[in-house]
Amino acid sequence: MSFGRPVITPEFPSVKEFVGTDYPLLYDGSAKGLLRTIERTISERTELIEIGEEMLERAQNFDWDQTALITYKNYLELYSKDGKN
């Protein structure tokens, strides 16, 4: 995605969080689901360029430092709710 190319990917929660639940190249994780998605992309090639551009933009806005900070804050919040702080 960071290369501006569309990626067919299974519907793992972490993937859906990044690409969005409406990402058209998600499949259910089965071999048949993968095959259907591949066949669909072959017939809809013009959309692939647009999808790739959208994912490149999303990838460029992704920031590991920000993700780490959010994760850290969430752990601190959970820790303090547990009564250990």
C-alpha positions as CSV (number, residue, x, y, z in Angstrom):
1,M,0.0,0.0,0.0
2,S,2.8,2.4,0.7
3,F,3.9,1.9,-2.9
4,G,0.5,3.1,-4.2
5,R,-0.6,-0.4,-5.2
6,P,-3.9,-2.0,-4.3
7,V,-3.6,-5.0,-2.0
8,I,-6.0,-7.9,-1.7
9,T,-6.1,-8.8,2.0
10,P,-8.1,-10.9,4.4
11,E,-10.6,-9.2,6.7
12,F,-8.3,-9.3,9.8
13,P,-9.4,-6.6,12.4
14,S,-6.0,-4.9,12.3
15,V,-6.1,-4.7,8.5
16,K,-9.7,-3.4,8.4
17,E,-8.6,-0.8,11.0
18,F,-6.0,0.5,8.5
19,V,-7.8,0.1,5.2
20,G,-11.3,0.8,6.4
21,T,-14.3,-1.6,6.5
22,D,-15.5,-0.4,3.1
23,Y,-12.1,-1.3,1.4
24,P,-13.2,-3.2,-1.8
25,L,-10.3,-5.7,-1.8
26,L,-11.0,-7.4,1.5
27,Y,-12.0,-11.0,1.5
28,D,-13.3,-13.5,4.1
29,G,-10.0,-15.4,4.5
30,S,-11.1,-18.4,2.5
31,A,-9.5,-19.6,-0.7
32,K,-12.8,-19.1,-2.5
33,G,-13.1,-15.6,-1.1
34,L,-9.6,-14.8,-2.4
35,L,-10.5,-16.3,-5.8
36,R,-13.7,-14.2,-6.1
37,T,-11.8,-11.0,-5.1
38,I,-9.0,-11.7,-7.7
39,E,-11.6,-12.3,-10.4
40,R,-13.5,-9.1,-9.5
41,T,-10.3,-7.1,-9.6
42,I,-9.5,-8.4,-13.1
43,S,-12.9,-7.2,-14.4
44,E,-12.6,-3.8,-12.6
45,R,-9.0,-2.8,-13.4
46,T,-9.8,0.9,-13.7
47,E,-10.7,1.1,-10.1
48,L,-7.4,-0.4,-9.0
49,I,-5.5,2.7,-9.8
50,E,-7.8,4.8,-7.7
51,I,-7.7,2.3,-4.8
52,G,-3.9,2.3,-5.0
53,E,-3.8,6.1,-4.8
54,E,-6.1,6.2,-1.9
55,M,-4.1,3.6,0.0
56,L,-0.9,5.5,-0.7
57,E,-2.4,8.6,0.8
58,R,-3.6,6.7,3.8
59,A,-0.2,5.0,4.3
60,Q,1.6,8.4,4.1
61,N,-0.7,9.7,6.9
62,F,0.1,6.7,9.1
63,D,2.6,7.6,11.8
64,W,4.2,4.8,13.9
65,D,5.2,7.4,16.6
66,Q,1.6,8.5,17.0
67,T,0.4,4.9,17.0
68,A,2.9,4.1,19.8
69,L,1.8,7.1,21.8
70,I,-1.8,6.2,21.5
71,T,-1.0,2.6,22.6
72,Y,1.0,3.8,25.5
73,K,-1.8,6.1,26.7
74,N,-4.3,3.2,26.4
75,Y,-2.1,1.0,28.5
76,L,-1.7,3.7,31.2
77,E,-5.4,4.2,31.3
78,L,-6.0,0.5,31.7
79,Y,-3.3,0.2,34.3
80,S,-4.8,3.1,36.4
81,K,-8.3,1.6,36.1
82,D,-7.0,-1.7,37.5
83,G,-6.2,0.2,40.8
84,K,-2.4,-0.3,40.6
85,N,-1.6,3.3,40.2
